[in-house]
Amino acid sequence: MLKVGILQLHIEIPWAESLKDKRSVIKSIKDKTRRRFNVSISEFDNLDVPNGASLAIVMAGTDAKYILGALDKFRETMREWPEANLIDHQVEIL
């Protein structure tokens, strides 16, 4: 049976003073994430806030344990991201 894992992240970009600064960081996160983790990623909230963002990372597969492990690894990567601070996260498997 198909399982879908969803990781919601809320990040802060403390140095961003404009939406252009924010978009640069989000683009970098999206590009590196897609290459390294083979997931879908999208910004879904706080679109007009220059120093904060909400991201959804989605992964599908048949093994829920594998999906949770991969999303957890991505969360740890975000915790160490040099340009952004991870504020909060939530994981859900459907």
Secondary structure, 3 states (H helix, E strand, C coil): CCEEEEEEEEEECCCCCCHHHHHHHHHHHHHHHHHHHCCEEEEEECCCCCCEEEEEEEEEECCHHHHHHHHHHHHHHHHCCCCCEEEEEEEEEC
